[in-house]
Amino acid sequence: MIWDSLFQKFSHSGRSLQVQIRQMIVAAIEERRLPAAARMPSSRDLAAILGVARNTVVLAYQQLVDEGFLESRERSGYFVRSASPSEPSERAPRPIATDGPNSPQWASRFTMQPSTRRNITKTKEWLSYPYPFLYGQFDPGLFPTNDWRECARGALSVLEIHNWARDLVDGDDPELIDQLRLHVLPRRGIWANPDEIIVTIGAQQALYLLARLLMNKDSRVGVEDPGYPDARNIFSIMTDHVIGLPIDEDGLKISEGLDQCDYLYVTPGHQCPTTVTMPVERRKKLLDVAAKRDIVIIEDDYETEFLANARETPSLKSFDQSGRVLYVGSLSKVLAPGLRLGYIIAPAEVVRELRALRRLMLRHPPSNNQRAAALFMGLGHYKAHIRRLGSSLGTRASQLDLALNKHLPEFEFFLGQGVSSCWLKGPDDLNGRDLAKAAQNKGVLIETGDIFFKNDEPPQNFIRLGFSSIPAERIEPGISALAAAWRELKA
């Protein structure tokens, strides 16, 4: 039956029922599965087919009439609206030819091939797995749904829409800038003027903007090894001189490799991926070395919101007396990765050029999201959420610690304070990729550690376990299943 096939994706969970009905009818009309003048089922019949209230269908039909997709005929029902003579007729779309004899040879035209670089990959259907030990993924149970909904509604009031709906060109929501200065930066020991802050589409865009503005093919950029793959790949697009620098139990080492660097990318709050925190004394020494050798430091201060001793280990930027440290922060890690809100703290002259560059890319991040985030902070939700989330992650970390000691005593692991992931080193004969495949068959998702190393032939006996995406009660059985997968590989 046509209506059964038309609404086969209809679901009673997730998006509102009325919205789903409208979207499916609009899609069918646009795709010409419902031709002009086609008669729609009565509201009573469609309600019965979908198992919804009749009023839900009536409201959906009325909205589609208002939007010009359907028309109501007295005593006859609802019909797909026919185009009026004044409206241009649309021809059926034709497939776009992509491989004809005269098609461009795209591979020869690429100035780069980002797709060939080694990168972190995650299973798209990870939520369907019982034991997803993935870093940085969204846990619906931890998201402050009601608080965020209040702020999103507030941002959609008539007055607020007048504030953010205009084109800010290369500007940002001034209220968000104020809230960052009031609620976020002081926790990291940073004070900044409004003209020293720029909002970005997550930390990822922040790193890309900095690399595009400051680096050229001859720039020498030091990165932690192991370190954050996306940062390494961004810098490698700009220059061939990306230098891997060693780390130890205190983060980046003060090594001779620093002598070769014009720029240095570092994660001192929680080193990626080991999660170790750089001590204050080493931070000060690193700044001294950078000043003597004229190195500009890009500090990615990721996931430091939950440090219990945050004021005892303030950011590298907080010790910066010469504007040498460019600070990158993110709200996505605290709220949800899909929010995509980050920021850069830098000297005003740097921010001015970053704004001009960002304008050429996308002008500015969506203002409605900026205003909702500003309200979230201003109403006190941000700090309350950090307390709740920090407590929950602490519980999960304790569970993971116990489970690893119980089920995988042969593995070395480091679990820093206030983190949401754990770095593991397995026996020398461990192949992380083989373990990941075997674990996935048991419903366990893990991340292989080789991707974090710069070398094209990295060690294979490291893995990373994220625990922000898995409920506490599933951690112990998940690690038990992981251990079983490993022992089967050994047998």
C-alpha positions, 0 to 999 in steps of 0.5 A: 500500500502506498501509504505504508511505504511512504511512512515506513520510516515513521517512528514514535520516538525521537522527533515529534509525530507531527513534524515527521508526518509533514517531513515525509509528505513534503519529501514525497511531493518533492521527489514526485512520489505524490503527483499534483492533485493526488488525494491524501488519505483522510485524517482519520485513516492516516491516524489509524495507519500511523497509530497516532491521534487524529488531531496530530494528522489534522494539524500536520495537514493544516500546516502543509496547506499554509505552506502551499504543499496541500490544498483543502477542498470542501467536503472532498478532503486534502489534495497535493497542490497543483502549480498555478500557471504563474509558477515555473514548472520543474523538469524531472532532475537528471543524474549528474554525470561524473565520469564521462569522457570529458570529465576533469581528472580531479586527482591531478587537480588536488593541491592536497589529499586530506583523506589519505592522512591517518586519522581517528575513526569511529563506528557511526552506529556506536550507540547500538553497541552495549560497551562503547569505550569511545572518547568524546562521544555524546552521552544523552544521560549526561546532557543537561537537556532541560537547562539547554532547552530553557536557554534555546527557548530563551534565544528564540524569544522575539527580543533575542532574535532581534539581537542575534539574527542580524549579520555579525559579519566578522563579529561574535555575540558580545554576550557570549564573549562576556560570559566566557570572560566571567565564567570560563577563563578565570577557572584557567587563570586567564584574563582577556579583553574582548578584542583578544577573543574569537569564537570558532566552530569548535577547537578544530576550526581554531587550530585550522585558522591558526595554522592557515594564518601563521604557517607556510611551507617552511614553518617548523611545527613541533607536536607531541608524539604520541599526540592529537592526530587532527592537529598533526594533520592540520599542520601537515597540510600547511608544512612538510616540517612537522616534528614529533617531540617526546613525552613522559609522565609529565607531558611534553619533555624539554628536549633538544627537538624544541631547537628546531621549532618555530611553533609548538602545539602542546596539551599541558592540561591533559596530554592527548592521549596519555591524559597526564598533566604537566607540572607548573615547574615544567610549564614555566621552563617551557615558556622560558625555552620558548622565549629564548628560541622565539617559539610561538606556543599553541596551547590546546587546553582541552578537558581541564574543566574537571580538574580538582586542582585546576587553580593549582595547575592553571593554564600555560597561558596564565603564565604568559607575559609576552603574548607568546601563547595562543590559547585554544578552548572548547565548549563542545567537550563539556556540553556536546560535540555536536554543539561545535563551539570553541574559542581562541585567546590571542593578542588583539592584532592576531585576533583581528587577522583571525576574524578577517580570515574566518569571515572568508570561510563562514563569517561567524559561527551561528549566532543563535547557538552563541546566544543559547550558550551565553544564556546557559552560562549566565543562568548558572547552568554551566557551573552546575553542569560541570559539577554534575558531569565531573562527579559522574566521570569520577564515578566512571573512572573509579569503576574503570580503574577497578575493572582494569586491575581485575580483568586486565592486570597485564596491561599498564594504564594511566588514568589522570584526574578529571579525565574522560579517557584512559591510555593503556599499554598492552604486552609487546605482542598485542596488536591493537587493531586485532583486539579492536576487531575481536572486541567489536564482535563482543559488543565492545568498541575501543580506539587503537593507539597507533593513530596517535603516533606520528611515525608511519610504523607506530607501536601497535600495543596501545589502546585508548578507552573513553568512558564519557559515552558508557554508563557506569554500570556497563564498565565492568562487564565491558572490560570483562568482555574486552579481556575475554576478546584479548585472551581469545586472541592469545589462545 
